[in-house]
Amino acid sequence: MSAWKAKGAISICWVGLIALACERPNVDRNRLEGGPAPEPTGIIEGTVFYNGPRPFCLRDEEGKPYAIPGKVILLLFRYDNPPPPSGSAATAENFLVLPGTSLFSLSDCATPGSPEDAVPIARSAGFSWPLVRLGRTYQMRGFYDNDGGFIPFFSVRNLGSAGDVGGGAFASLTASPPRYLPIALPPVEEAPKGAIVRGIAVTLGAIIRTERPVFQVDPNSKALSSEATVPLIADAIQREDALIALANLRLHLVRHPDTMDFYGPNPFGRALKAAGISFDFRPRAHGLPILPVDADLDGRQDLHPILGSTGVPWYFPVIILRRAKSPIEARIGIPDVLLIASIRPTLPLGVRQGFVPKETLASVEVLIPPIAVVVTNPALPSVCRIPYIAPGNIAELYEGSPRECQELPTGNYDINLLSGMAGGRVIDVYGECMGSCTSRGEDHSTCQASCGVLTALRTETGYVFEGGTFSSQAWSIPNELGCPDVAYRPTALNQLDRRRPDGSLPSCDESELLLKSQGRIGGFAVADPDGENAPDPNDTSDGHGLPACQQALRTTGPMAGRVTAINYTAPPPECCEPIRAFCGLPLCPLRDSSEIPDYPEAVRPTADGSRKTREIRIPEVDYRIRPDGKIEALCVPFLMPAACCRSEPAP
């Protein structure tokens, strides 16, 4: 991809800031005359405005700067499906990289210890972004990668880190919270010569205060049972404890490489160095700030997508678990499955510690509501999210919006932790408290005792973050620091070790760099403890014929305390069309590696020891390849919603 500075004033073809050009085709006329040629595409042009610290520069032995390694990273997402928590996009639709020299000259370089470094500088540069797909509305996000470590196809290096400067193209810089500008490109039919959108202003001005939330999973964590139900407990604290106990999942931020952890000597230093990652392990940068989630940007904290029905608010850090699909499942379009977890909601309220809110975490006890979200139409991810709720819950949980009564889809799940803060300031809680306490004339030892208690209550790292916003940072397991995840990503390679003289790479067991805690074995799973109670795929009544899905205990209204019929709502037709081909197929056999060697069973057992899962894996049993080369599923890892399978296709 190329980028260059725009010259002259921003031109506008139509009235308004954003315009579609009336000329300048970017496709061969041969296509318009019926011949072969590429599809027309769009161009987005605008200016990046930077307001932040001086850039980091490389210096020679005499201390003279000679290079600016930083880059401007611009990312395009579909406007209606940005990254979590606002959407579910795992990657950007497109990205553009501008060299740091497009913004800065060597005279702008930061000099460590210089008073000038504390004074922000303002710079700007034009950009022209070609080859953008037409027929979509986008939002643009971005950041200045200060150390030049960004690599788009290397997940451990594809997001901002501490010291980078974030931002995006906003509809208004005065709105709070800021909203991303919708950037609309017309469909191909309306722009056969391509289209240009001009006048996009990208503002980068929020310093990212935190490192990415590099974590590992506590080895005592368990798989979630596919049969788990929401605890029917009135007391909020007891219900929270019961939900935590379903899997005992706990995530710990990785400590400094010189320390020991529960896996033994901490090997992260070598792995990060091999991956080319410069990481600040200091607590002021490596912590998990608790911030309210406002995914819809209406200025108010959102309720948790699953727990919100009971009034539970949603907080960062956000934890989203995504079912890993076998290569065959991915190719044939088996729907995505998400579990939207939460930190303990009582932490930011201070319920358990005298109502002093906890503000920063170093580890997270993960509360997993046993309700899976199945995205039946990836083109409409915000509309076609069908909750799968296991049999045995109360009637009200199955009613309202479209929902499916079925055990949670089994399999191995990726863990995605979203955290971080941009803008605002970092506060040393103990230091600030001591300064305030002693300035009032309090005894020093008294101040030490009271400030120590206050610090322990407010933060697990010693620092809190004030006045900032979510920095869009994330960390996922598995990743490239771990053993190659070939069961789900067949092309995955050892990217840390050097090749041997014969061209081969060390295996995971042979490597001294690969981290098992960052590979599939360090992830999460949902397993089925009992395969005898499976639903009937040929029964399209509610719950695929399971009695517990047709009648359940009702806890509200005039029929409270009685078992009554459940009133389901059918999904809209557009949510059913992509999955109709899977209707009527049986469930894949429940398996573990004791039955089929090398089968990727649940990486963690349930509380009763089960590692059994259902996946499309075995040729001629789970699927077959037809003579025309297409793959035909012979079973499914979970049944499609009953209402979709009994409704008629749209005419």
C-alpha positions in Angstrom: 0.0 0.0 0.0 1.2 3.5 -0.7 0.6 6.8 1.0 1.7 10.3 0.2 1.1 13.9 1.3 -1.9 15.6 -0.3 -1.0 18.9 -2.0 -3.2 21.9 -2.1 -6.6 22.5 -0.5 -9.1 19.8 0.2 -11.4 19.6 -2.8 -15.1 19.0 -2.4 -17.3 17.8 -5.3 -20.5 17.7 -3.4 -21.7 20.0 -0.6 -20.4 18.9 2.8 -17.2 17.7 4.3 -17.2 14.2 2.8 -17.7 14.0 -0.9 -17.7 11.5 -3.7 -15.6 12.5 -6.6 -17.3 13.2 -9.9 -14.3 12.1 -11.9 -11.0 10.3 -11.7 -12.0 6.6 -12.4 -9.7 4.1 -10.7 -10.6 1.1 -12.9 -9.9 0.1 -16.5 -12.6 1.2 -18.9 -12.3 -2.2 -20.4 -14.5 -3.5 -17.6 -17.2 -1.0 -18.3 -17.3 -2.1 -21.9 -17.8 -5.7 -20.9 -14.2 -6.9 -20.8 -12.3 -8.4 -17.9 -10.9 -5.9 -15.3 -10.8 -5.5 -11.6 -13.9 -4.5 -9.7 -13.9 -0.7 -9.0 -12.7 0.4 -5.7 -12.7 3.6 -3.6 -10.1 6.1 -2.4 -10.2 7.9 0.9 -8.2 11.1 1.2 -7.6 13.4 4.2 -5.2 14.7 6.8 -3.8 13.2 9.9 -3.5 15.8 12.7 -1.1 14.8 15.5 -0.9 16.6 18.9 1.3 14.7 21.4 4.8 14.1 22.7 7.9 14.3 20.5 8.7 11.1 18.6 11.2 8.5 19.7 14.2 8.4 17.4 17.2 6.1 16.8 20.5 7.7 17.7 24.1 7.0 16.8 27.0 6.6 19.3 27.3 10.3 19.6 23.6 10.7 20.5 22.7 12.3 17.2 19.3 11.2 15.8 19.4 9.5 12.5 16.0 7.7 12.0 12.4 7.9 13.0 11.1 4.3 13.4 7.5 5.3 14.2 4.5 4.8 11.9 1.0 6.2 11.6 -1.4 3.2 11.6 -4.9 3.8 10.2 -7.5 1.1 10.5 -10.8 0.8 8.7 -13.7 -1.1 10.3 -17.3 -1.5 9.1 -19.3 1.2 10.9 -21.9 -1.3 12.2 -19.3 -3.9 13.3 -16.2 -2.3 15.0 -14.0 -4.2 17.4 -15.4 -5.3 20.7 -17.1 -4.2 22.9 -19.0 -2.1 20.3 -18.9 -4.9 17.7 -17.4 -8.3 17.1 -14.8 -7.6 14.4 -11.6 -9.6 15.0 -9.6 -7.7 12.4 -9.7 -4.5 10.5 -11.3 -4.5 7.0 -8.3 -2.6 5.7 -5.3 -0.7 7.0 -2.8 2.0 5.9 0.7 2.7 7.2 2.4 6.1 6.8 6.0 6.4 7.8 6.8 8.6 10.8 8.8 10.9 8.5 5.5 11.9 6.9 4.7 13.7 10.2 8.1 14.5 11.8 11.6 15.6 10.9 14.8 14.7 12.9 14.6 18.1 14.6 11.4 16.9 16.3 13.1 14.0 18.0 12.6 13.6 21.8 15.7 14.0 24.0 15.3 12.0 27.2 15.4 14.2 30.2 14.9 17.4 28.2 12.3 19.9 29.4 11.1 20.2 25.8 9.8 16.6 25.9 7.1 17.6 28.3 5.6 20.1 25.8 3.3 18.6 23.1 4.0 19.3 19.5 1.4 19.5 16.7 2.1 18.2 13.2 0.0 17.1 10.2 0.3 15.0 7.1 -2.0 14.2 4.2 -2.9 10.7 3.2 -4.5 9.0 0.2 -5.9 5.5 0.8 -6.5 3.4 -2.3 -8.2 0.1 -3.0 -11.0 0.5 -0.4 -14.0 -1.8 -1.1 -17.2 0.0 -2.3 -20.7 -0.4 -0.9 -19.8 -0.1 2.7 -19.9 2.5 5.5 -16.7 2.6 7.5 -15.2 4.1 10.7 -11.5 4.9 10.9 -9.4 4.4 13.9 -5.7 5.0 14.3 -2.6 5.5 16.4 1.0 6.7 16.1 3.2 3.7 16.7 6.1 5.4 18.5 8.6 2.6 18.4 7.7 1.1 15.0 6.7 -2.3 16.4 3.4 -2.6 14.5 3.1 -5.7 12.3 -0.4 -6.2 11.1 -0.3 -10.0 10.6 1.4 -10.7 13.9 -1.3 -10.6 16.6 1.1 -9.9 19.5 2.3 -6.7 17.6 -0.8 -5.4 15.8 -2.1 -2.9 18.4 -0.9 0.1 20.3 1.4 0.0 23.3 2.3 2.4 26.1 3.6 5.6 24.7 1.8 5.4 21.4 -0.8 8.1 20.6 -4.3 7.0 19.7 -7.3 8.6 18.0 -9.4 8.4 14.8 -11.7 10.2 12.4 -14.4 11.7 14.7 -17.7 13.3 13.7 -17.1 16.0 16.3 -14.1 16.7 18.6 -16.4 18.4 21.1 -18.8 15.5 21.6 -18.4 13.5 24.8 -17.9 10.7 24.3 -16.5 11.2 20.8 -18.3 9.4 17.9 -16.5 8.0 14.9 -17.4 9.6 11.6 -19.4 7.4 9.2 -17.4 7.2 6.0 -19.8 5.9 3.3 -18.7 4.6 -0.1 -21.4 4.0 -2.7 -22.2 0.5 -4.2 -20.4 -0.6 -7.4 -23.7 -0.1 -9.3 -23.7 3.6 -8.4 -19.9 4.1 -8.9 -18.8 2.1 -11.9 -15.7 4.2 -12.2 -14.8 4.0 -8.5 -15.3 6.8 -6.0 -13.2 9.2 -3.9 -14.1 10.4 -0.4 -12.2 13.5 0.4 -11.7 15.7 3.5 -11.3 13.1 6.2 -9.7 14.5 9.3 -7.9 12.0 11.6 -7.0 13.3 15.0 -4.2 11.6 17.1 -3.9 13.1 20.5 -4.6 10.6 23.3 -1.4 9.1 24.8 -1.8 5.4 25.5 -0.9 5.0 29.2 -1.0 1.2 29.4 0.8 -1.7 27.9 -1.3 -4.4 26.2 -2.9 -6.7 28.9 -0.5 -9.7 28.5 -2.0 -12.4 30.7 -2.0 -16.1 31.4 -4.7 -18.4 32.8 -4.5 -19.8 36.3 -3.8 -23.5 36.0 -6.6 -24.3 38.5 -9.3 -23.0 36.0 -11.8 -25.5 34.7 -13.8 -26.0 31.6 -17.4 -24.8 31.7 -20.0 -27.5 31.5 -22.3 -27.3 28.5 -25.2 -28.1 30.8 -24.5 -25.1 33.2 -27.5 -23.0 34.2 -27.8 -19.6 35.6 -27.9 -19.9 39.5 -31.4 -19.2 40.8 -30.1 -17.2 43.8 -31.7 -13.9 44.8 -28.8 -12.5 46.7 -26.5 -10.7 44.2 -23.2 -11.5 46.0 -24.1 -15.2 46.4 -25.2 -15.4 42.8 -21.9 -13.7 41.7 -19.9 -16.3 43.7 -21.9 -19.2 42.2 -21.3 -17.9 38.6 -17.5 -17.6 39.4 -17.5 -21.2 40.7 -18.8 -22.6 37.4 -15.3 -22.5 35.9 -13.1 -20.8 38.5 -11.5 -19.0 35.5 -8.8 -16.5 36.6 -6.5 -14.4 34.4 -3.2 -13.0 35.8 -1.2 -10.3 34.2 2.3 -11.6 33.4 4.8 -10.4 36.0 8.3 -9.2 35.3 10.5 -11.8 33.6 12.9 -11.9 36.6 10.2 -13.2 38.9 8.7 -16.7 39.4 5.1 -17.5 38.7 2.8 -20.6 39.1 4.3 -22.2 35.9 7.9 -21.9 37.3 10.6 -19.5 36.2 9.0 -16.7 34.1 10.2 -17.2 30.5 8.3 -14.2 29.0 11.4 -12.1 28.7 13.1 -14.4 26.1 9.8 -14.9 24.2 9.0 -11.1 24.0 12.6 -10.4 22.9 12.4 -13.1 20.2 9.1 -11.5 19.0 10.6 -8.1 18.8 8.4 -6.7 21.6 9.7 -4.0 24.0 7.5 -4.3 27.0 7.2 -2.1 30.1 6.5 -4.3 33.1 6.3 -1.5 35.6 3.0 -1.4 37.5 2.3 2.1 36.3 2.0 0.8 32.8 1.0 -2.9 33.2 -2.3 -2.8 35.0 -6.0 -3.4 34.2 -8.0 -0.1 34.8 -11.6 -0.7 35.7 -13.6 1.7 33.4 -17.3 1.8 32.4 -18.2 0.4 29.0 -20.2 2.7 26.7 -20.3 0.7 23.5 -23.2 2.6 22.0 -21.5 6.0 22.8 -24.6 7.5 24.3 -22.7 9.0 27.3 -24.1 6.4 29.7 -22.6 3.2 31.0 -24.0 0.1 29.3 -25.6 -2.8 31.1 -23.8 -6.1 30.6 -25.1 -7.8 27.4 -26.0 -10.9 29.3 -26.3 -9.9 33.0 -27.9 -6.6 32.3 -31.4 -8.0 32.7 -30.6 -8.1 36.4 -29.2 -4.5 36.4 -25.5 -5.5 36.3 -23.4 -2.8 34.6 -20.6 -3.6 32.1 -16.9 -2.8 32.9 -13.5 -2.9 31.4 -11.5 -5.1 31.4 -13.9 -6.9 29.0 -13.5 -10.7 28.6 -14.9 -12.3 25.4 -14.5 -16.1 24.8 -14.8 -17.2 21.1 -15.3 -20.8 20.1 -12.4 -22.0 17.9 -13.6 -23.6 14.7 -12.0 -26.5 13.0 -10.7 -25.8 9.5 -13.7 -27.6 8.0 -16.2 -25.7 10.2 -14.6 -22.4 9.1 -14.8 -23.3 5.4 -18.4 -24.4 5.5 -19.7 -21.5 7.6 -20.5 -22.9 11.0 -21.7 -19.9 13.0 -19.4 -18.1 15.5 -20.1 -18.7 19.2 -19.2 -16.1 21.9 -19.3 -16.2 25.7 -19.4 -12.6 27.0 -17.8 -12.8 30.5 -17.3 -10.1 33.2 -15.2 -9.1 36.1 -16.8 -9.3 39.5 -19.5 -6.5 39.3 -19.1 -5.9 43.0 -15.4 -4.8 42.6 -16.0 -1.3 41.2 -18.8 -0.8 43.7 -16.6 -1.7 46.6 -19.4 -3.9 48.0 -16.9 -6.3 49.7 -14.5 -3.7 51.1 -16.5 -1.0 52.9 -17.7 0.5 49.6 -14.3 1.7 48.6 -14.3 1.0 44.8 -11.5 -1.1 43.3 -10.0 0.8 40.4 -7.1 -1.2 39.0 -6.6 -5.0 38.8 -3.5 -7.2 38.3 -5.6 -10.3 38.0 -9.3 -11.0 37.1 -11.7 -13.5 38.5 -13.8 -14.2 35.5 -17.6 -14.5 35.8 -19.0 -16.4 32.8 -22.7 -16.3 32.4 -23.7 -19.7 31.0 -25.4 -18.2 27.9 -23.7 -18.5 24.5 -24.2 -16.0 21.8 -24.4 -17.6 18.3 -24.0 -15.2 15.3 -26.1 -16.9 12.7 -25.5 -14.3 9.9 -22.0 -12.7 9.9 -23.3 -10.0 7.6 -25.7 -8.8 10.3 -23.7 -9.4 13.5 -25.5 -6.9 15.6 -29.0 -8.3 14.6 -28.4 -12.0 14.3 -27.1 -12.8 17.7 -29.1 -15.7 19.1 -28.5 -16.6 22.8 -28.2 -20.4 23.4 -29.4 -21.2 26.9 -29.2 -24.7 28.4 -32.3 -26.6 29.5 -33.2 -26.2 33.2 -33.3 -22.4 33.5 -36.3 -20.4 34.4 -39.0 -19.6 31.8 -38.2 -15.9 31.6 -34.7 -16.5 30.4 -36.0 -18.0 27.1 -38.5 -15.3 26.4 -38.3 -11.8 24.9 -35.9 -11.6 22.0 -35.2 -14.6 19.8 -33.5 -17.3 21.9 -32.6 -21.0 21.6 -33.0 -23.6 24.3 -30.0 -25.9 23.9 -26.8 -26.9 25.7 -23.9 -24.5 25.2 -21.8 -25.3 22.1 -18.8 -27.4 23.2 -15.2 -26.9 22.0 -12.1 -25.0 22.7 -12.4 -21.2 23.1 -10.0 -18.4 22.5 -9.7 -15.9 25.4 -9.8 -12.2 24.5 -9.0 -9.6 27.2 -9.8 -6.0 26.3 -8.3 -3.4 28.6 -6.2 -0.2 28.7 -6.5 3.6 28.9 -5.6 6.4 26.6 -5.5 10.1 27.7 -6.0 11.1 31.3 -3.3 10.6 33.8 -1.6 7.9 35.9 -1.8 8.4 39.7 0.6 6.8 42.3 -2.1 6.2 44.9 0.3 5.7 47.9 2.5 8.7 46.9 -0.4 11.0 46.4 -2.0 9.9 49.7 1.3 10.4 51.6 1.8 13.9 50.2 -1.7 14.9 51.1 -1.6 13.3 54.5 1.7 14.7 55.6 0.9 18.2 54.3 -2.0 18.2 56.8 0.5 17.7 59.6 -0.4 14.1 60.3 2.2 11.8 61.9 4.3 10.1 59.2 3.8 6.6 60.6 0.1 7.2 60.8 0.0 8.3 57.2 2.0 5.3 56.1 -0.5 2.9 57.8 -3.7 4.6 56.4 -2.2 5.2 53.0 -1.1 1.6 52.8 -4.7 0.4 53.5 -6.2 2.9 51.1 -3.8 1.8 48.3 -4.6 -1.9 48.8 -8.3 -1.2 48.7 -8.2 0.9 45.5 -5.6 -0.9 43.4 -3.7 -4.1 43.0 -0.8 -2.4 41.2 -0.4 0.8 43.3 -1.6 3.0 40.5 -5.0 4.2 39.2 -6.0 5.9 36.0 -8.1 9.1 35.9 -9.8 11.0 33.1 -9.0 8.7 30.2 -10.9 6.5 27.8 -10.6 2.9 26.6 -7.5 2.5 24.5 -8.7 -0.4 22.3 -5.8 -2.6 23.5 -6.3 -6.3 23.8 -4.5 -9.6 24.3 -5.6 -13.1 23.2 -4.8 -16.7 23.9 -3.7 -18.5 21.8 -1.1 -16.2 20.1 2.2 -16.5 18.3 4.2 -16.6 21.6 2.6 -20.0 22.2 2.9 -23.4 20.6 1.5 -23.3 17.0 -2.3 -23.9 17.1 -2.3 -26.3 14.1 -5.5 -28.1 15.2 -7.4 -24.9 14.4 -4.9 -22.9 12.3 -3.2 -25.5 10.1 -0.7 -22.9 8.6 0.5 -21.8 12.1 4.3 -21.9 12.5 6.9 -21.5 15.2 7.6 -17.8 14.7 10.1 -17.4 17.6 12.8 -19.9 17.0 15.4 -19.7 14.2 15.4 -22.4 11.5 17.9 -25.2 11.8 20.6 -25.7 9.1 18.3 -28.3 7.5 15.4 -25.7 7.3 13.3 -27.3 10.0 11.9 -25.5 13.1 12.0 -26.8 16.6 8.8 -28.4 17.9 7.0 -26.9 20.9 8.6 -29.4 23.2 12.1 -28.7 21.8 11.8 -24.9 21.8 13.2 -22.8 24.7 11.2 -19.8 23.5 7.6 -20.9 22.9 5.3 -20.5 25.9 2.7 -23.2 26.6 0.7 -20.7 28.6 0.1 -18.6 25.4 -0.9 -21.6 23.2 -4.1 -23.6 22.9 -3.4 -25.5 26.1 -3.5 -22.1 27.9 -7.0 -21.3 26.6 -10.5 -22.1 27.7 -13.1 -24.8 26.9 -16.7 -25.9 27.1 -17.1 -29.6 27.6 -20.2 -31.9 27.7 -20.3 -34.3 30.8 -23.3 -36.3 29.4 -24.0 -37.1 25.8 -27.1 -39.1 26.5 -29.4 -36.1 26.9 -28.8 -34.6 23.4 -31.7 -33.0 21.5 -33.3 -34.5 18.4 -32.1 -32.8 15.2 -35.2 -33.9 13.3 -37.6 -32.4 15.9 -38.1 -28.7 15.0 -40.4 -28.0 18.0 -39.1 -25.7 20.6 -35.9 -27.1 22.2 -35.8 -29.8 19.5 -38.2 -31.8 21.5 -36.6 -31.6 25.0 -39.4 -31.3 27.6 -37.3 -28.9 29.7 -37.2 -26.5 26.8 -40.9 -26.4 26.4 -42.0 -25.9 30.0 -40.1 -24.3 32.8 -40.5 -22.7 36.2 -41.8 -19.1 36.0 -40.6 -16.7 38.7 -42.6 -13.5 37.9 -46.2 -12.5 37.1 -49.4 -14.2 38.1 -48.0 -17.7 37.3 -44.9 -17.3 39.5 -43.9 -20.5 41.2 -45.5 -22.7 38.6 -44.1 -24.6 35.6 -45.7 -23.1 32.5 -45.2 -23.2 28.7 -42.3 -21.1 27.4 -43.2 -18.4 24.8 -40.4 -18.2 22.2 -39.8 -15.5 19.7 -38.6 -16.6 16.2 -35.5 -15.0 14.7 -36.1 -12.8 11.6 -35.7 -14.6 8.2 -32.4 -12.9 7.4 -30.9 -14.5 10.5 -31.9 -18.0 9.4 -31.1 -18.0 5.7 -27.3 -18.6 6.1 -27.7 -21.6 8.3 -30.7 -23.5 6.8 -28.3 -26.0 5.0 -27.3 -27.3 8.4 -30.9 -28.0 9.6 -31.8 -31.7 10.1 -28.1 -32.8 10.4 -27.3 -34.9 13.4 -24.9 -33.7 16.2 -21.3 -34.8 15.6 -20.2 -37.6 18.0 -19.0 -36.5 21.5 -15.3 -37.3 21.6 -12.1 -37.0 23.4 -8.5 -38.1 22.7 -9.1 -41.4 24.6 -11.4 -42.4 21.7 -9.6 -40.8 18.8 -5.8 -40.1 19.1 -4.8 -36.5 18.4 -8.4 -35.3 18.7 -8.3 -31.7 20.1 -10.4 -32.4 23.2 -11.2 -29.7 25.7 -7.9 -28.3 26.9 -9.4 -28.1 30.4 -11.7 -30.6 32.1 -15.0 -29.8 33.7 -15.3 -30.1 37.4 -16.3 -33.8 37.0 -13.3 -34.5 34.6 -15.0 -34.4 31.2 -13.0 -33.3 28.2 -15.6 -34.4 25.6 -16.5 -32.0 22.8 -18.3 -32.0 19.4 -16.4 -30.8 16.3 -16.5 -31.4 12.5 -13.2 -33.3 12.2 -13.4 -36.8 10.7 -13.7 -37.2 6.9 -16.6 -39.5 5.7 -18.0 -39.4 9.2 -18.4 -35.7 10.0 -18.0 -34.4 6.4 -17.2 -35.5 2.9 -15.8 -33.7 -0.2 -18.2 -34.0 -3.2 -17.0 -34.6 -6.7 -17.4 -30.9 -7.5 -14.9 -30.1 -4.7 -17.5 -28.6 -2.3 -17.5 -29.8 1.3 -20.7 -31.4 2.6 -21.3 -31.5 6.3 -22.6 -34.8 7.6 -23.1 -33.5 11.2 -23.0 -30.3 13.2 -21.2 -29.4 16.4 -24.4 -27.9 17.7 -27.9 -27.7 16.3 -29.2 -24.7 14.5 -32.1 -22.8 16.2 -35.3 -24.8 16.1 -37.3 -21.9 14.8 -35.0 -21.4 11.8 -35.3 -25.1 10.9 -39.1 -25.2 10.9 -39.7 -21.9 9.1 -40.0 -21.7 5.3 -37.3 -19.9 3.3 -38.3 -16.4 2.2 -39.8 -16.4 -1.3 
